[in-house]
């Protein structure tokens, strides 16, 4: 199974301002089916706290910073996102949670599937059972 990893995105530096971009099936290993963003997160709040059975994601901090904790059922790792020229690739089957949002942070999430409530695993014990079946 693939592991979460940081993906460096193209960065073109210019005195007038920098430019970065993302191309599906080039910079990220999936076709983009949905895009959403998370913003105005009150201090101390946690987002996520779930896994997807099929959906893959790329999470980018377009503005500000936040941490993403990923968990494969055996080990946890924390990725601090604070630059718009890299993103965290989260493969399907990984529990993820986002926290420590800075003021005015903006998280962009690119997803490999349209929204499907049946793809979510929202209870951690159910996630552990799901992972056991995958091994």
C-alpha positions as CSV (number, residue, x, y, z in Angstrom):
1,X,0.0,0.0,0.0
2,X,1.2,3.5,-0.8
3,X,2.1,5.8,2.0
4,X,1.3,9.5,2.4
5,X,4.1,11.7,1.1
6,X,5.0,15.3,0.3
7,X,4.8,16.2,-3.4
8,X,6.8,19.2,-4.6
9,X,4.9,21.3,-7.1
10,X,6.3,23.5,-9.8
11,X,7.4,26.9,-8.5
12,X,8.2,29.8,-10.8
13,X,9.8,32.7,-8.9
14,X,9.3,36.2,-10.2
15,X,9.8,39.6,-8.6
16,X,6.1,40.3,-9.3
17,X,5.0,37.2,-7.4
18,X,5.5,33.5,-7.6
19,X,3.4,31.0,-9.5
20,X,2.7,27.3,-8.8
21,X,0.3,24.9,-10.4
22,X,-1.0,21.3,-10.2
23,X,-1.7,19.0,-13.2
24,X,-3.6,15.8,-12.7
25,X,-1.9,12.6,-13.6
26,X,1.4,14.6,-13.8
27,X,2.2,16.2,-10.5
28,X,-0.4,14.0,-8.7
29,X,-1.1,10.3,-9.3
30,X,-4.9,10.7,-10.0
31,X,-7.5,12.5,-12.0
32,X,-9.2,15.3,-10.1
33,X,-12.9,14.7,-9.7
34,X,-13.6,17.2,-6.9
35,X,-11.9,20.2,-5.3
36,X,-12.8,21.8,-2.0
37,X,-11.3,24.1,0.5
38,X,-11.3,24.5,4.3
39,X,-11.1,28.0,5.8
40,X,-12.2,30.2,8.7
41,X,-11.4,27.3,11.1
42,X,-11.8,28.6,14.7
43,X,-8.8,28.3,17.0
44,X,-8.4,24.8,18.5
45,X,-10.8,23.1,16.1
46,X,-9.9,19.8,14.3
47,X,-11.1,18.9,10.8
48,X,-11.2,15.5,9.2
49,X,-10.9,12.6,11.6
50,X,-11.9,10.0,9.0
51,X,-10.5,7.8,6.2
52,X,-11.7,7.0,2.7
53,X,-12.1,3.6,1.2
54,X,-11.3,4.7,-2.4
55,X,-10.6,8.4,-2.5
56,X,-7.1,9.8,-2.8
57,X,-6.3,13.4,-1.9
58,X,-3.7,16.1,-2.3
59,X,-3.8,18.7,0.5
60,X,-2.1,22.0,0.0
61,X,-1.8,25.0,2.4
62,X,-2.6,27.8,0.0
63,X,-2.3,30.3,2.9
64,X,-1.2,30.0,6.5
65,X,-0.3,26.7,8.1
66,X,-1.8,23.6,9.6
67,X,-0.8,20.1,10.5
68,X,-2.1,16.8,9.0
69,X,-1.9,13.7,11.1
70,X,-2.0,10.5,9.0
71,X,-2.5,7.0,10.5
72,X,-2.3,3.7,8.7
73,X,-3.6,1.7,11.7
74,X,-0.1,0.9,12.9
75,X,1.8,4.2,12.9
76,X,1.0,7.9,12.9
77,X,2.9,10.7,11.3
78,X,2.4,14.5,11.4
79,X,3.0,16.6,8.3
80,X,3.2,20.4,8.8
81,X,1.9,22.2,5.7
82,X,2.9,25.9,5.4
83,X,3.9,26.5,1.7
84,X,1.8,26.6,-1.4
85,X,4.4,24.9,-3.6
86,X,4.1,21.5,-2.0
87,X,1.2,19.3,-0.9
88,X,0.5,16.1,1.0
89,X,-0.6,13.2,-1.0
90,X,-2.9,10.9,1.1
91,X,-3.7,7.6,-0.6
92,X,-7.0,5.8,-0.1
93,X,-7.3,3.8,3.2
94,X,-5.4,6.3,5.4
95,X,-7.0,7.9,8.4
96,X,-6.3,11.7,8.4
97,X,-7.0,14.6,10.7
98,X,-6.1,18.3,10.3
99,X,-5.4,20.6,13.3
100,X,-3.4,23.6,14.5
101,X,-4.8,25.9,11.8
102,X,-3.1,29.4,11.8
103,X,-5.2,32.5,11.5
104,X,-6.5,33.0,7.9
105,X,-5.2,29.6,6.8
106,X,-6.7,28.1,3.6
107,X,-6.5,24.4,2.9
108,X,-7.1,23.3,-0.7
109,X,-8.0,19.6,-1.2
110,X,-8.0,17.9,-4.5
111,X,-9.9,14.5,-4.6
112,X,-9.9,11.6,-6.9
113,X,-13.6,10.9,-6.5
114,X,-16.8,12.9,-6.4
115,X,-18.4,13.2,-2.9
116,X,-19.7,9.9,-1.8
117,X,-20.8,9.5,1.9
118,X,-20.5,5.7,1.6
119,X,-16.7,6.1,0.9
120,X,-16.1,7.6,4.4
121,X,-15.0,5.7,7.5
122,X,-15.8,8.0,10.4
123,X,-15.3,5.7,13.4
124,X,-11.7,4.8,14.2
125,X,-12.5,1.2,15.4
126,X,-14.3,0.6,12.1
127,X,-11.2,2.0,10.3
128,X,-9.0,-0.5,12.1
129,X,-11.3,-3.4,11.0
130,X,-11.2,-2.1,7.5
131,X,-7.4,-2.0,7.5
132,X,-7.2,-5.6,8.9
133,X,-9.2,-6.8,5.8
134,X,-6.8,-5.0,3.5
135,X,-3.7,-6.8,4.8
